[in-house]
């Protein structure tokens, strides 16, 4: 990074990586069933409010209703009967959702520096987020245990496929979609997990869960539709693009 982008990369890395992941897994450990996924599914509503403040994108009634429908659908898929909720877990889930939502909106607001692609921007953020998490992890949990060959293979998969490649594609997508469109893709995560559980682990899906999947998927698709009169994504400038410099008119004479 150069200039102001040292600070911007650090902020985005903290929001999208450094704060998001620890809070996400803390909520997953402390909350029952899929409650963390339910709290995370309200991300579109967070983004709608932040986009209004930082991007000037006025939330529409359709966006708000679609966001509520997405959260309802996810809750039908993953929510199970459980006892009292853990306060720390709920706050961590809200914090992870707010962190990622803010990161998405700021990524749209700041774009990319001229000449910098999504892969470099991803590398900046992963580095900043990792540097933020590493010392905290060492202080709280100590040194990591020794890794055998199987653990190293799993670590490489998580680092390369689940993180480096997926975040590169994610930030590339943020540059081509609106903030609201991006966040409406979030509900697909618990739906994908439910389908994989059914296909790979033989986990049965109840009619209520199937109904929830249909509602959440429909809300995701509906959230990708642009309001009438809005610029299509392919017509929008790539983040980091700057207006062409004005060319002095040399055809006029004094």
N, C-alpha and C positions, 0 to 999 in steps of 0.2 A: 504493500500500500504506500501511497504518497500523500503528504499533506493531511487534510482533514479526514482522509479515509483510514488513517490509523485508528482514530477514535470511532468512526462509523463501523469499521470492521469489528472492533472490539465490542461495541454495543450489540450489533447483530449476532455476533458469535455468542455473546452471553444470553441473549433472548432465545435464539433458535436452537442453541446447543447446551451451553453451560448451565443455564437455569432450567430449561425445559426438561432435559432428560432426568436429572436427579429428582425433580418434583414429580414427574410422571411415574417413575418407578416407586417412589415413596408412597404415592397414592395407590398404586397397584398392589403393593404389599399390605397396606393398612385398611383398604376398603374391601367389603365383601363383593363377590361375584364380579359383575361388569359395571359397578357403580362408577369407577374411574372413567370408563368409556362413555357412560351417560353424561357425566359432567363435561368431558371433552367434546361431546357432540353439540354443546351450546356455543362452540367456537364461532360459527357463522354470525351469531348475535353479537359476540364481542367485536368481531371484525366490522360488522355493520356500523356499530357505534364509533369505533376508532377511525374507520374510513370517512365518516362524516366530519370528524374533528380534524384529521390530518390530510385527507385527500380531497375533501369537498364533495364526496360521493354521498348524496342524500339517500338514506335508506327508504325503500318503498315498502308499502304494506305487503306486497308480494314477497319481498325478501324476508321480512319478519315472520310471515306466516309459514314460508318454506323452511326457515330455520327452526321454528317450533315443531313442524312436522318431522324434520330430520331427527331432532332430539327424541321425539315420541317414538319414532320407528326404531331407533337404536335401543331405547329403553325396553321395548317389547322383545328385542332379540336377546339382550344380555342381562337384563335385570332379573334377579332371583330374590325370593323371600329371604330376609336376613334380619339379624337383631339390630341393636342401636348402631348408628354410624359413628365412625371415629372422627373426631373433630380435626385432628392433625391431617388425616387422610383427605378429608373434604377440602380443607384449605390448600393442601398440596395439589389436589386435582384442579381446583380453581386457579391456583397460581401457574400451573403448567399450561393451562388453556389460555390464560391471559398473556403469558410470556410468548407463546407461539403466535398468538393473534397479533400482538404488538410487533413481533418480528416480521410477520408477513406484511403488515401495513407499512412499516418503515422501509422494508425492502422495496416495496412499490414506490414509496415517496422518494427515496434516495437514488433508486436505479443502480447503475453501474458507472464507474469512471470510463471516460472515453478510451477505447482500445482494450478494455478488460472484458473477458468473456465470463460466462457463468461458471466455468470450471475453476478459474482463478478466484472468483468471489467465494465459491464453495470452500476452496482450500483455506482462504483467510478465516472464514467463520469456524471451520472445524478446528483449525489451529488455536484460535482465540478461545473457543469453548473448551477445548482440551486443556489448555494452560490454566483455565479457571477451575476446572473440576479436579485436576490431578493433585494439587496440594491439599485440597479439602479432603479428598479420598484418603490420602496418606495419613492425614491427621486423625480422621475419624475411624478408618478401618485398618490402618497400617499397610505394610508392604503386601503386594499381591502374592498368592500362593504359587508354588512351582507348577508349571504347566506341562502336561504330557502331550504326546503327539495329537491325540484327539481334541484336546482343549485348544491347542494351537490352531488346528484346522478350523474349529468353530470360531475362534477369535478372528482369524483372517476373513472368514465369511462375513462376520458381523462388521468388520472394519471396512472391507472392500465393497461387498454387494449391498449390505443393509445400510451402510452409512455413506461412503464416498460416492458410489454410483447413484444411489437413490437420491441423495441430497443434490447432486449435480443436476439430475433430471428435474427435481423439485424446484430449484431456483431458476432453471431454464423455463419451466412452466409459469412461474410467478411473473417472469418478464413478458409472457404472451397473453396472460389472462388478467382479468380484474381481481382485486383483492377478495371480493365476495365470491367470485367463481372459484378461486383457489381454496378458500376455506370450506366450501360446500363439498369438496372432495374428501374431507376428513371422515365423515360417517362411513365411507367405504372401508375403512380399516377394520372396525369390529365386524362388519358384514363379511369381509374376506376371511377373517379368523373363524367365523361361524361356519362358513362353507368348507374351509379346509378341515375344521374339526369333524364335520359330517363326512367328508370324502376320505380323509386319511385316518381318522380315529374312530369312525363309526358312531359318532355322537348324533343322537336323534334330534330332529328339529320338530317342535310342536307346531300345530296350526297357528298359534298366536305368534310364535317366532317368525314363521313364514310371512304372516301378515305384516309384522314389523319390518322385515327385510324389504317387502314390496313398498311400504310407505317410505322408508329411508332411501331406497334406491330411486324412487320416483322424485323425492325431494332433491336428491343429488343431481339428477338429470335436469329437473326444472330450474335448479339454481344456476345451471350453465347457460340458460337462455338469456340473451341480452334484451333489455327493455327496448321497445320500439323507438327508433331515433338515436339510439346509442351507437357509438363507434364500434365496429366489429374489431375483434382482437388483432386480425391481420392488418387492419388499417392503423393500429396504434404504433407509435414509434417504439423501438427497442429501448429498454432502460440504458441510460448512458449516452444515447444519441443526442446530439446537440443541433440546433438549427444551423443551416448552412450560412456561412459568413456572407454578409452583404457585399456585393461586387460594385465597386465604384463605377458610375456611369461616365464613360469617357467620350460618349458620342455628343454630349452637349458642349456647346462653346460659350464663351463669355459673351 
